[in-house]
């Protein structure tokens, strides 16, 4: 599963929690597009509705702002090495060396490929002799590029990918500032959850199944608070865990989140396919059994609640496991 990296920042002033508003995920033909809360946009190929799937996944990312840096990933499903990108019969850059993850394309080569994408009628991945290894669909590509131009406010400027004009790069608005989340390092030692206590918590969360589930977990957050993950539903693609905060006196209350994790819940938050590690909670809603679509969320403890620091998703189940970011933050430590 591919997810673009978080930006980490140190020594930044703390701010009140910002409303969590992930960016939109949309599709155009054989392309999916998502722009996050800082208007960094990524578009990636989808398997066609009809016909055989391609042997490559092509993902294109563009930063917001006047510079609008490009970065691309070509995920090779072929053992051919080297390989290159050919647009309209013309090879642009390369050849690229194959790795298990394909190839990353940046700098001048990425800019040259981007400049040719809007007018592309034929995109191919070729070997060293120019023989086709795979075709990349152009169905919906121009519309996807137009959408990115619109979101980033660059339509009609010299920086636009599709709707180019005469306006200078200075007419493009700067990228929005990412929200800052101050995170707390977990300390202390977690108590033990007895079987009787687990059953009480399951009843409180109205868990439909209380037997045949994975073991409950409890982890210390600080000297007075612990987080408990109580198995709540088994089976299917999305087993869930109810999330409680338990204080040093054993009193339990629903954990606080700044954004709903997993599937919808009413009183007690639930993770889907949840896990915990070093102050982080992870939730992954799987929309299909083969895992090529869904929503992945990563939360960190800030000393009072769990804050969403990254969300990545693939809303359509069409053979691409390259989840696209729709929310990210900057981090600082307490």
C-alpha positions in Angstrom: 0.0 0.0 0.0 1.4 3.3 -1.0 0.9 6.4 1.0 2.8 9.7 0.6 5.1 10.6 3.5 4.1 13.0 6.4 5.9 16.3 6.9 7.5 16.5 10.3 8.4 19.8 11.9 10.2 20.7 15.1 10.1 23.8 17.4 6.9 25.1 15.9 4.3 26.9 18.1 1.4 24.9 19.4 -2.1 25.8 18.1 -5.6 24.7 19.0 -6.9 21.6 17.2 -7.9 22.5 13.6 -11.1 21.0 12.2 -10.3 17.9 10.3 -11.4 18.3 6.7 -9.7 15.7 4.4 -9.6 16.6 0.8 -11.8 15.1 -1.9 -11.3 11.9 -3.8 -12.7 11.8 -7.4 -12.3 9.7 -10.5 -12.1 10.6 -14.2 -12.2 7.6 -16.6 -9.3 5.4 -15.8 -7.7 7.9 -13.3 -8.3 8.6 -9.6 -7.4 12.0 -8.1 -7.1 13.2 -4.5 -5.9 16.5 -3.1 -5.1 16.8 0.5 -5.8 19.6 3.0 -2.6 21.4 1.8 -3.7 21.0 -1.9 -1.0 18.6 -2.7 -2.6 16.5 -5.4 -2.0 13.0 -6.7 -3.5 11.1 -9.6 -3.1 7.5 -10.3 -4.2 4.9 -12.9 -7.0 2.5 -12.4 -7.7 -0.8 -14.1 -10.2 -0.3 -17.0 -13.8 -1.2 -16.4 -13.6 -3.6 -19.3 -10.7 -5.5 -20.8 -7.4 -6.7 -19.3 -5.7 -4.6 -16.6 -2.4 -2.9 -17.5 0.9 -4.2 -16.2 1.9 -0.8 -14.8 0.5 1.6 -12.2 1.5 5.2 -12.9 1.1 7.8 -10.0 1.7 11.5 -10.5 2.0 14.0 -7.6 2.1 17.8 -7.8 2.7 20.2 -4.9 0.6 23.3 -4.5 2.0 26.8 -4.9 3.8 28.7 -7.7 6.7 26.2 -8.0 4.3 23.2 -8.2 7.0 20.5 -8.0 6.2 17.2 -9.8 7.0 13.7 -8.6 6.0 10.4 -10.2 6.1 6.8 -9.4 6.0 4.0 -12.1 5.1 0.8 -10.3 6.4 -1.9 -12.6 4.7 -5.3 -12.8 7.3 -6.5 -15.1 10.8 -7.9 -14.7 12.2 -5.9 -17.7 15.2 -3.8 -16.9 15.8 -1.0 -18.0 12.5 0.5 -19.1 11.4 4.0 -20.2 8.3 6.2 -20.6 7.2 6.9 -24.2 4.5 9.6 -24.9 3.3 9.9 -28.5 6.1 7.7 -29.7 8.8 9.9 -28.1 10.8 8.6 -25.2 11.1 11.1 -22.3 13.9 10.5 -19.9 15.1 7.2 -18.7 15.9 4.5 -19.1 14.8 3.7 -15.5 16.2 0.8 -13.6 13.6 -1.6 -12.3 13.3 -2.2 -8.6 10.7 -4.2 -6.6 8.8 -0.9 -6.2 9.3 0.3 -9.7 10.9 3.7 -10.4 10.6 7.2 -8.9 10.9 10.1 -11.4 11.7 13.6 -10.2 13.3 16.8 -11.4 13.6 17.8 -15.0 12.4 14.4 -16.3 9.2 14.6 -14.2 8.6 18.1 -15.5 9.1 17.0 -19.1 6.7 14.1 -18.7 4.2 16.3 -17.0 4.4 18.8 -19.9 3.4 16.1 -22.4 0.6 14.5 -20.4 -2.3 16.8 -21.2 -2.0 16.3 -24.9 -1.1 12.6 -24.7 -3.0 10.2 -26.8 -0.7 7.3 -26.3 1.5 6.5 -23.2 3.6 3.4 -23.2 6.3 1.8 -21.0 9.0 0.4 -23.3 12.1 -1.6 -22.9 15.6 -0.6 -24.0 14.8 -1.4 -27.7 11.6 0.6 -27.7 9.3 -2.5 -27.5 6.1 -1.9 -25.7 5.9 -3.5 -22.2 2.7 -1.8 -21.2 0.2 0.9 -22.1 -1.0 3.5 -19.7 -4.6 4.6 -20.3 -5.2 8.3 -21.2 -9.0 8.0 -20.6 -9.8 10.8 -18.2 -6.2 12.0 -17.9 -6.8 15.5 -19.3 -9.9 15.9 -17.0 -7.8 14.8 -14.0 -5.1 17.3 -14.8 -7.7 20.1 -15.3 -9.1 19.2 -11.9 -5.7 19.6 -10.3 -5.2 22.9 -12.0 -8.5 24.1 -10.6 -7.9 22.9 -7.0 -4.4 24.5 -6.9 -5.6 27.7 -8.6 -3.2 27.5 -11.5 -5.7 27.4 -14.4 -4.8 30.1 -16.9 -1.2 30.4 -15.7 2.1 29.3 -17.2 2.3 26.6 -14.6 -0.9 24.8 -15.5 -0.7 21.2 -16.7 -3.8 21.4 -18.9 -5.4 24.9 -18.9 -2.3 26.9 -19.6 -2.4 30.7 -20.1 -0.3 33.8 -19.9 -0.6 34.6 -16.2 2.7 34.3 -14.4 3.5 31.8 -11.7 3.1 34.5 -9.1 -0.7 34.4 -9.8 -0.8 30.9 -8.3 -1.8 31.0 -4.6 0.7 29.6 -2.0 0.0 26.2 -0.5 -2.1 26.2 2.6 -0.2 25.9 5.9 -0.5 22.4 7.4 -2.0 22.2 10.9 0.5 21.5 13.7 -0.1 18.7 16.1 1.9 18.4 19.3 2.3 14.8 20.3 3.2 13.3 23.7 5.6 10.4 24.2 3.9 7.5 25.9 5.2 6.8 29.5 4.3 4.6 32.4 3.2 1.0 32.7 -0.2 -0.4 31.7 -2.4 -2.3 34.2 -3.9 -5.7 33.4 -7.4 -6.1 31.9 -9.2 -9.0 33.5 -11.6 -11.2 31.5 -14.5 -9.8 33.6 -13.5 -6.2 32.9 -13.2 -6.9 29.2 -16.8 -8.3 29.2 -18.0 -5.2 31.0 -16.4 -3.0 28.4 -17.8 -5.1 25.5 -21.3 -4.8 26.9 -20.8 -1.1 27.4 -19.8 -0.7 23.7 -22.7 -3.0 22.6 -20.3 -5.3 20.9 -22.4 -7.9 18.9 -19.9 -10.7 19.7 -18.1 -11.3 22.9 -16.4 -14.7 22.2 -14.0 -16.0 19.6 -12.3 -12.7 19.3 -8.7 -11.6 19.4 -7.2 -10.6 22.8 -7.9 -7.2 24.3 -5.0 -4.8 24.5 -4.1 -2.1 27.0 -1.2 0.4 26.7 0.0 3.2 28.9 -0.2 6.7 27.6 1.0 8.5 30.7 1.1 8.0 34.4 -2.7 8.4 34.8 -4.2 7.2 31.5 -4.2 4.1 29.4 -5.8 3.2 26.1 -7.7 -0.1 25.8 -8.5 -1.8 22.5 -11.4 -4.1 23.2 -12.3 -6.6 20.4 -15.9 -5.9 19.4 -16.7 -7.6 16.1 -15.1 -10.6 14.4 -15.2 -12.0 10.9 -15.5 -10.3 7.6 -12.9 -7.9 6.2 -13.3 -5.3 9.0 -13.1 -6.7 12.5 -13.4 -3.9 15.0 -12.0 -2.8 18.4 -13.8 -0.4 20.8 -11.4 2.2 22.2 -11.5 3.3 25.8 -9.4 5.5 28.1 -8.8 4.0 31.5 -7.5 6.1 34.3 -5.3 5.1 37.2 -8.4 4.3 39.3 -9.8 2.0 36.7 -12.5 4.3 35.5 -13.2 3.8 31.8 -14.6 6.4 29.3 -14.7 6.5 25.5 -11.4 7.6 24.0 -11.5 11.1 22.4 -10.7 11.5 18.7 -10.6 14.7 16.6 -12.0 12.7 13.6 -14.1 9.6 13.5 -12.0 6.5 13.0 -13.0 3.4 11.1 -16.6 2.8 10.3 -19.4 4.9 11.8 -20.0 4.6 15.6 -22.3 6.3 18.0 -21.0 6.5 21.6 -17.8 4.4 21.8 -15.3 4.9 19.0 -14.2 1.8 17.1 -11.2 1.1 15.0 -11.4 -1.2 12.0 -8.5 -3.7 11.7 -7.1 -1.6 14.5 -3.6 -1.7 16.1 -1.5 0.3 18.5 2.2 1.2 18.5 4.1 3.8 20.5 1.3 6.2 21.0 -0.2 5.6 17.6 -3.5 4.1 16.7 -4.1 2.7 13.2 -7.4 2.0 11.5 -7.9 0.4 8.1 -11.4 0.0 6.6 -11.1 -2.5 3.8 -13.7 -2.1 1.1 -12.9 -5.2 -0.8 -11.5 -8.6 0.2 -8.3 -8.2 -1.9 -7.5 -4.9 -0.2 -7.1 -2.7 -3.3 -9.5 -0.1 -1.9 -10.4 1.4 1.5 -9.4 4.1 4.0 -6.3 4.1 6.1 -6.0 6.4 9.2 -3.1 7.1 11.6 -3.7 8.8 14.9 -1.3 10.1 17.6 -1.9 10.9 21.2 -1.5 14.6 22.0 -2.0 14.3 25.8 -5.8 14.7 25.7 -7.1 13.0 22.5 -6.0 11.0 19.5 -5.4 13.3 16.6 -5.6 12.3 12.9 -2.2 12.9 11.4 -2.6 11.0 8.2 -5.4 9.7 6.1 -5.0 7.9 2.8 -7.6 6.3 0.7 -8.6 4.5 -2.5 -12.4 4.9 -2.9 -12.8 2.7 -5.9 -11.9 -1.0 -6.2 -10.1 -1.1 -9.5 -6.8 -2.9 -9.0 -4.7 0.0 -7.7 -3.3 -0.3 -4.1 -1.7 3.1 -4.2 -3.8 4.8 -1.6 -3.8 8.6 -2.0 -3.4 11.1 0.9 -6.3 13.3 1.8 -5.1 14.6 5.2 -1.7 15.3 6.7 -0.2 17.5 9.4 3.1 18.8 10.8 4.3 17.2 14.0 6.2 18.5 17.0 7.0 16.8 20.3 6.0 18.1 23.8 
